[in-house]
Each structure stands twice: as structure tokens, then as C-alpha cells.
């Protein structure tokens, strides 16, 4: 294991930037997967029903582009 005092400041900053970028990529991928699953579930309910409306509202809140089923 590398101890923090063994890293130079430039290398530590570079590692922090790389790890932050990887974390952001994982977050985006996870958000896309969740939104996709929510759309599938929402589309299984009748349009205009309470479940459909609730799921559609969640999709809007997380910034997923709503689509019209069928």
C-alpha cells in the first residue's frame, strides 16, 4: 500500500482528478440504468394512473427525458 507521504503533490492531485472522473462516470452509468428501469416500470402502468404519474414525476426530478409509451 502506498502511504500518502510517499506521493508527490502533483501525483496525488492527478490521482484525485482521475478517481473523481471515474466516480462521475460510474454515477452517470448508474443513473442511466435506474432511469431506464423506471421508464420500463412506468410504461407497465396505464398512462394517467397514480403509479404512472408518480414514476413520471420521479423521472422528471432526476432529469430523465420522459417518453410517451406505445
N, C-alpha and C positions, 0 to 999 in steps of 0.2 A: 504494500500500500504506500502511496506517495504522501508524505507529510506536507502540510501547507507551507512550511518554512523551506522546503526543498524546491518549490516552484518560484520562478521569477514572476515579477508583476505582470509583464507582458503576456507570458504564457497563461497565467491564471486568468487574466482578462479575456484572452482568446477562448479558453475553455469555458468560461462563463457565458460568453456570447454563443458559442456552438451549442452548449447544453440548453440555453434558453430558446434557441431556434428549434432544436429538436423537440422540446416540450411544446412549443407553439404548434408545431406540425402535428404532434400527437393529439393535441386538443382539437385542432381543426378536423382531423380524421374522425375522432370520436364524436364530435358534434354532428358531422355529416351522417355517420352511422345512426345516431339517435334520431335525427330529423327524418331520415329515410324510414326508419321503423315506425315513427309516429305517423307519418303520412300513410303507410300501409294500414295501420290500425284505424286511423281516422277514416280512410276510404272504405273500411268494412262496415261503417255505420251509415245510416240513412242521412243524406245531406239535410242539414237544418235541425237535426235532433240534438238533444242536450250534449250527448257524448261527442258528436261531430263538432259542435260549436266549441266545446271546451278544448278539444285537441287542436282545432284550428287556431284558437286563441294562443295556446302554448306555442304552436309553430310560429305565429307572428311575433311573439315575445322573444323567441330565440333567434329570430332573423331568418328563418327558413322560408323560402318562397312558397307561398301556398299555391296549390294547383287544384283544379276542379276535377273531381273523379269522373271517370267514364264519360 
